[in-house]
Amino acid sequence: MTIVGVDGCKAGWIAVRRDPGAAPSAAVFPSFAALLDALPADATVAVDMPIGLPDVSQKGGRGPEALVRPLLGNR
């Protein structure tokens, strides 16, 4: 079974794919539809995204994001 981890990026979507017996591979897709078109129908896809949205937006993002941002440095 093909397993894929997906996250949004400036260029669209980045995916890391693992097929049985093969080394992992990474690719960037301009749209989520293009990503899905490149996968077998039975692939398991895990998408990194927040579960729910906060009622109030705070400067600096959610708590965990605000804590880690100083450690990441400038983009």
C-alpha positions in Angstrom: 0.0 0.0 0.0 1.2 3.5 -0.9 1.4 5.9 2.1 1.8 9.6 1.6 2.3 12.5 4.0 1.2 15.9 2.7 1.7 19.5 3.8 0.9 22.8 2.3 3.8 24.9 1.0 4.3 28.2 -1.0 4.4 26.2 -4.2 1.3 24.2 -3.5 1.5 20.9 -1.7 4.6 18.8 -0.8 4.2 15.1 -0.5 6.5 12.4 0.8 5.5 9.0 -0.6 6.4 5.5 0.5 5.7 2.5 -1.7 6.3 -1.0 -0.5 9.9 -2.1 -1.2 10.9 1.4 -2.4 12.8 4.3 -0.8 10.7 7.3 0.2 10.4 10.0 -2.4 9.3 13.7 -2.2 7.5 15.9 -4.8 5.8 19.2 -4.9 2.4 19.6 -6.6 0.7 22.9 -7.7 -2.7 21.7 -6.5 -4.2 19.0 -4.3 -6.0 17.6 -7.3 -2.7 17.1 -9.1 -1.3 15.4 -6.1 -4.2 13.0 -6.0 -4.0 12.3 -9.7 -0.4 11.1 -9.2 -1.4 8.5 -6.6 -2.9 5.0 -6.9 -6.6 4.9 -5.9 -5.9 2.9 -2.8 -3.2 5.2 -1.4 -3.4 6.3 2.2 -3.0 10.1 2.5 -2.3 11.9 5.7 -2.6 15.7 5.4 -1.0 18.0 8.0 -3.6 20.6 9.0 -5.0 22.2 12.2 -8.1 20.5 13.6 -10.6 23.3 13.9 -10.1 27.0 13.9 -9.8 29.3 16.9 -12.7 31.6 17.8 -10.3 34.5 18.0 -7.1 35.1 15.9 -4.1 36.1 18.0 -1.0 37.8 16.8 1.8 35.2 16.6 -0.6 32.3 15.9 -1.7 29.5 18.2 0.2 28.8 21.4 2.5 26.1 20.1 3.4 28.2 17.0 4.2 31.2 19.1 6.5 29.1 21.3 8.5 27.5 18.4 8.7 30.5 16.1 11.7 32.1 17.8 13.6 28.7 17.5 12.9 28.6 13.7 14.5 31.9 12.7 13.7 33.8 9.6 12.4 32.1 6.5 
